[in-house]
Amino acid sequence: MVSDGTLTPEALAERAKTNGVELWALTDHDEVGGQHRALAAAGAQGLAYLTGTEISVTFAGETVHIVGLGFDPDDAALTQGLLATRGGRKQRAMEMSDSLAKAGIPGAFEGALKFVGNPELISRTHFARFLVEAGVCREPHEVFRKFLTEGKPGYVPHRWASLRNAVGWITGAHGVAVIAHPGRYNFTANEEYALFSEFKEHGGRAVEVVTGSHTRQEFVKYAETAKEFGLAASRGSDFHSPTESRTDLGTLPFLPGDLTPVWELLASRIRQ
């Protein structure tokens, strides 16, 4: 992957094929640089493919992820918007490193950079891998319980793209915008309602219902939310690594049968 995954597009395509996946999308954070390579890898495995990205958005003080599917990866407005969104990552990462140093963990920026190479794409996941490698924590989920989240050492807020802009970039590039893993956000009921309302108002058309970070109760909750707002439903593993991710490619339950799958909206955009 180009952002915070550990496998190459070729290895991901092979793993997807082995696990019985029929339609695949690579959704790097705030980046589309791996799309042509992923499309070629999917073709080599005989897999259908949709272009993808996962855009970081600030909404009601929280970082929200908006997935784009089936867009033109060479669209100028989209690529420039993502470039601007990535621009603040290096400064934020250096501030995170300074915060960790004050907590007795020096060298975090350099340590995290080993896992990504490009400072424009550095993220909390790369810091988590460094903290595991350094023996501070046993696994990445422990890192996020103890560090890098609000009120903990290493946390630095960042102003990402607006919801309006992220959805606009995706739809302007002929793609479909999807709210990713809504169960992960710490919103009140009113804030969550506002998120879905504004998302749909801006042209968003789908929500992740079945995903690797949702519980079965959340599958049911967001299936109902999809119906309430007239949204299609998406299904995604949120797979980053064989050793870090909760869910492997191709192992999620199916979508409930009374929902419209997002790929039905994108039939003309699927690459074979």
Steps between C-alpha positions, in 0.01 A plus 500: 500500500602861459386629842480291821467141381786251508432298181560600141203527261621179335507312833157635591350392169646152543369477857157621391485237223612223736232601752219493245452874451318585175513883500785696656592864569825639638410797725821669610467796734490836317682354200426350159859431395458123521188472287648414161729242658208349697285484185775314316548263796127428512498429129790259535296306757176512300333722763247773432624835633367838615727800554504614862629747756424592861492876564561647846230752596447715808135503615374621838854486638551135398701344218260320268600288200313529171570222251485572130427217255492474123647843425745614233839474679651761270236766572686828566272640771510173695876456481565864593254481789668189636842664465381793710350264759829312533697823532462539874602146594874562540458797737241313702730196518788709632273643770387147589865398529574795730206403722620140523853618581362694796340174615840327489485353149765671282556460125139424410491705178805326355374165628156545342651626175672163450158346445384743232795675333297804388437764772192620307330168575611445860213411733422378850520142371869545422562637850313199638731263312803683637370476858446127457846453345653702787332273756285778648183305416430143395269570206352801315161492673679543835680804357172669423369428849805658664629754247410710194134559594350806666630551853792258449869561421562547130156635417500801266176613332505576130263691278420278204280558196141615542217252447371713213837501323570128545162396364532758221842371390369145480175576321675749269727214393190287420531286813274413793569636850459264797511571875762257631454298823255743670502293819855618575414868549430643843192695399185570696176389333440857381853535359470169316165605355660826384786308337264282298271789413782725375671210322187426300438870436848530346440202270618204710328178402612210722615389845718211616267262681712185525863579574787356699467749786121464550331264744204289389273741688648783293434304180132513596508864614660633183285283276206686651682833459562424133129441449405809700715728284445319172867402468657200332705264717870424477700205633872533567762321707706808602795263452846652557725206586487123564623560857316822591150484356193360674359357178670335202401560140192305397392390849223749582131404515282591204289815494139466616285411200264799526776755432628633167869402463719795406650304211160500329536879474843449345438222248624714211816596691618148586820411318533140384 
